[in-house]
């Protein structure tokens, strides 16, 4: 009797179907994440010297290891 219950449950698989995401719902989030990535790339790659937004070397020191990891020369 237990075998009949198991085989009946196994014969009717239920498939989970993901709901489609409309592009209009994803596009603002993709733009926001892209903008944050560009800002982070600027601070890691170019925040020093002539294009510096903040005076001093604080930002440079905070992202120093990330600069070397991504291949940006700094000294």
C-alpha positions as CSV (number, residue, x, y, z in Angstrom):
1,X,0.0,0.0,0.0
2,X,2.9,2.4,0.7
3,X,4.3,1.6,-2.7
4,X,1.1,2.7,-4.4
5,X,1.1,6.1,-2.6
6,X,4.8,6.7,-3.5
7,X,4.3,5.7,-7.2
8,X,1.2,7.9,-7.5
9,X,3.0,10.9,-6.1
10,X,6.0,10.3,-8.3
11,X,4.0,10.0,-11.5
12,X,2.6,13.6,-11.2
13,X,5.6,15.9,-11.1
14,X,4.9,19.5,-10.4
15,X,7.1,22.0,-12.2
16,X,7.8,25.5,-10.8
17,X,7.5,28.1,-13.6
18,X,9.2,31.4,-12.9
19,X,7.1,34.5,-13.5
20,X,8.4,36.6,-16.4
21,X,10.0,40.0,-15.4
22,X,9.0,42.9,-17.6
23,X,11.9,45.0,-18.9
24,X,10.2,48.2,-17.6
25,X,10.5,46.8,-14.1
26,X,14.2,45.8,-14.4
27,X,15.5,48.7,-16.4
28,X,15.6,51.4,-13.6
29,X,17.3,48.9,-11.2
30,X,19.9,48.0,-13.9
31,X,20.6,51.7,-14.5
32,X,21.0,52.3,-10.8
33,X,23.3,49.4,-10.3
34,X,25.3,50.4,-13.4
35,X,25.7,54.0,-12.0
36,X,26.9,52.7,-8.6
37,X,29.4,50.4,-10.4
38,X,30.8,53.4,-12.4
39,X,31.1,55.5,-9.2
40,X,32.9,52.7,-7.5
41,X,35.2,52.2,-10.5
42,X,36.0,55.9,-10.4
43,X,36.9,55.9,-6.8
44,X,39.0,52.8,-7.1
45,X,40.7,53.7,-10.3
46,X,41.0,57.5,-10.6
47,X,40.4,59.2,-7.3
48,X,43.8,60.9,-7.0
49,X,45.7,63.6,-8.6
50,X,44.1,66.1,-11.1
51,X,40.7,64.4,-11.1
52,X,40.4,64.1,-7.3
53,X,37.0,65.0,-5.8
54,X,38.2,64.9,-2.2
55,X,41.4,66.6,-1.0
56,X,44.0,64.4,0.7
57,X,44.8,60.7,0.4
58,X,42.0,59.2,2.5
59,X,40.0,57.7,-0.4
60,X,43.2,56.5,-2.0
61,X,44.2,54.7,1.2
62,X,40.7,53.1,1.6
63,X,40.7,51.6,-1.9
64,X,44.5,51.0,-2.1
65,X,44.3,47.2,-2.2
66,X,41.4,47.2,-4.6
67,X,43.4,49.3,-7.0
68,X,46.2,46.7,-7.1
69,X,43.7,43.9,-7.4
70,X,42.1,45.5,-10.5
71,X,45.5,46.4,-12.0
72,X,45.5,50.1,-11.5
73,X,48.9,51.5,-10.8
74,X,49.2,53.9,-7.9
75,X,52.9,54.1,-6.9
